[in-house]
Amino acid sequence: MTPEPHSPPRTPDAGRTVVVAASATGRRLAAALAEHLGADLADGRPTEAIAAAWSETDGLVLVMATGAAVRLIAPHLADKHTDPGVVAVDDHGTFAVALAGGHEGGANALATRVASHLGATPVVTTASELAGIPALGALGSRFGIRAEGALAAVGGHVLDGGAVRLERDAPWPLGPLPAPLTDDPDAPLLRVTDRTVALTQDGRAAAPTVLYRPPSLVIGIGSSRGVTATEVGELVDAALADAGLSALAVHTVATVDAKADEAGIHDAAAERGWPVVCLPAQQLREIEVPNPSEVVRDAVGTPSVAEAAALHLGGQLVVTKRRSAMTTVAIARRPARGRLALVSLGPGADDLVVPRARDELAAAEVVIGYGPYVDQAARFTSRGVELERFDLGEEVVRADRALELARSGRAVALVGSGDVGIYAMASPTLERAGDDLDVVVVPGVTAALAASALLGAPFGHDHAYISLSNLMTPWERIRPRV
């Protein structure tokens, strides 16, 4: 059985959106929607417009009756993981229906955005959204993780309230799990791994499994001038297959900057959806490799391209240099990256919590902070989240706890009021964070900004902040600052 592939869910802001109308009345609404979405307004007959846009767009908004929309898109539907998200909107803008590609195609998010703009009712019918449960395919997508496998079977089990097992080959974050955990060996399995996995055990079918592919692999590529994309691609594919590694776990293709214009490397990577980084020869010279070459040094200024480029993010080689006639390939597994989000909650009002903060809280497995702040953040979290509350004066303790959990592979949000960078948790946490973590800071609305807006007293030009609190800074240091 071949695992069912899955790409990260699309959002209405990703890629290109096309708006199509079937009537003059609908076209006026379509034009307004296209302007709001920054989308393209299709010309001509809807049949031809949809056919032309289908493979070139991430989202379609069809201003017409749902029955007409269904008939028009039916010939083009192929795979829910690759089809664009389709939203149908009636001519009067009363309903926005996520018609196809609800989660994977981004139609649910697009319908919600369109409905919000029109003051319409969004119609979303996918089971996980209706149950308030994160879709299995979305777990980890914010952190670069991709899913494949028995998504439908395990998803149905979770919707029925079933428990799952969780295995991680390395501590990559997933986000809040939508199901309780169990040790039952027959329960469905969620596994974080970059390895290909057999779906049978001892000749019998294994428990339904969803495989989460972390962005753990770096492919280093060197080549002679004029190498073809076919040769590069075949060598890369063979190296991955022979090592039992998943192409969905590739984070980056890397090469030397002398190959920045080598079409064969870039085209092979683009065909597989992988980004390419080009590194200075001086940087590659400093990376120790098992198979240096003086011939390569003479050609491009470094004794290794493929192996050194694969190792430029650290880690270890899992495939040493392999050659074909005109190219070389090596593969490294970079260290797992913990993730900590320092999230600002604003001055206390829900409508002053910025959308990015809400998104980070929804993706967090653990939320840590001063008790009242955690209580405020809890309403934006997802099912399965863990909340850890601390008292005032425990700032260093909570920073260390957040870093400990992030390094263990959890997606952690450390929250603070106002802006987390102003007299708050960002400073003590960043002072302790190492380069083994991805730390993101979500800015927020400060109490000073909220008060100035409320009072009609803008800061105007130059201004300075000086805290008068002596809880963490002695008054003897505050007085000269004032």
Salt bridges, closest charged atoms under 4 A:
GLU4 OE2 - HIS81 NE2 2.80
ASP13 OD1 - ARG113 NH1 2.30
ASP40 OD2 - ARG16 NE 2.47
ASP43 OD1 - ARG27 NH2 2.92
GLU48 OE2 - ARG45 NH1 3.13
ASP58 OD1 - ARG10 NH1 2.92
GLU104 OE2 - HIS6 ND1 3.61
GLU129 OE2 - HIS103 ND1 3.76
GLU148 OE2 - ARG213 NE 2.85
ASP169 OD2 - ARG191 NH2 3.24
ASP194 OD2 - ARG333 NE 2.74
ASP237 OD2 - ARG272 NH2 2.88
ASP242 OD2 - ARG322 NH1 2.94
ASP261 OD1 - ARG225 NH1 2.99
GLU262 OE1 - ARG225 NH1 2.87
GLU262 OE1 - LYS259 NZ 3.72
GLU271 OE1 - ARG272 NH1 3.45
GLU294 OE1 - ARG297 NE 3.07
ASP350 OD2 - ARG379 NH1 3.02
GLU360 OE2 - ARG142 NH2 3.16
GLU360 OE1 - ARG339 NH1 2.89
GLU365 OE2 - ARG168 NH2 3.52
GLU365 OE1 - ARG410 NE 3.10
ASP375 OD1 - ARG389 NE 2.73
GLU386 OE2 - ARG410 NH2 2.93
GLU388 OE2 - ARG401 NH2 2.88
GLU395 OE2 - ARG398 NH2 3.62
ASP400 OD1 - ARG432 NE 3.40
GLU404 OE1 - ARG401 NH1 3.43
GLU431 OE1 - ARG432 NH1 3.94
ASP436 OD2 - ARG407 NE 2.81
ASP438 OD1 - ARG337 NH2 2.96
